[in-house]
Amino acid sequence: MNKYDAFMRETINLLKGTRLSKPTPYPPLVDKGPIRGNTEDEIDETERRIGKKLPASLRAWYRVAGAVPPYWYDYDADFSLQDLIRAQETAYELTHREAKWEITNNIIPFSQRIGDQFLFIDVNEGDPDDPSVYHCLDGDLPKHVNQAFSVFIRKSCLDWLR
């Protein structure tokens, strides 16, 4: 186990017994059971599918919460492994249609929301195992959101608990 596995496991443990650990009565959230992660094989297959290697912090997140992430409601964004796959398509479409920047090999979109915005990491920024996070809205230039994916995840969890 690396430090990111321990960090993500601790973060998910903080959510046990909170409203983020179980579905709410608000649509479109469906009860998928308790928060749970993906297998190494599922993560490896996703890397092959998107053609990019995921940094250690993202892999750690998907291992603990990539299959059934915390139950927060942010339209179609949930930080699951499936969200990462959808984000690849959204980001590619936006950057080839109307964006003021382009996706390169160092950029990995990991979440898309309502089809016109997404979050991504840049493995060339910050720690390559725990890279910086950016937000892109409606094809605008990306805005820096956080210096590390792990810090972004912890902050997101805490923000949703407020």
C-alpha positions, 0 to 999 in steps of 0.5 A: 500500500502506498501513501495515496492508498492510505490517504484515500482509504482514510478519506472514505472512512471519514464518510462512513455514517454520513449522508455521503455514504448512502443514497439520498431520496433525490433523483437521479441518485440510485442505491448502488450499495456502499461506497466501493472501489474498482479492481486493478484489472478494471483500472488497467483496462480503463488505462488501455481504453483511454491510452494514458497511464493514471497517476498513483493518486487517481489509481488509489481513489478508483481502488477505494471509490471508483465503482460506487463513489460517495453519494453526492449530487452534481448532475452526472459528475461523480468521480467514478471510473465511468465518469473518467471514461465519459470525461475523455469523450466530453473533453475531446469533443469540446477541445476539438470543437470550440475550446481555446486550448487542446488536450495533450498527453499530459492532460487526463480529464477525470470528471464531466458535468452536464456535457459542457464542463469537466475536471482534469489533471495535468501530470506535468504540473505538481507531483506526477503521482498527485498532479494539479487539478483544473476545471474547464467550463464551456470551452473556456481556458482551464482554471487551476483548482487545486495543487494536488488531486488528493487534496482536491478529493479531500476538499470535495468530500468536506465541502459536500458534508457542509 
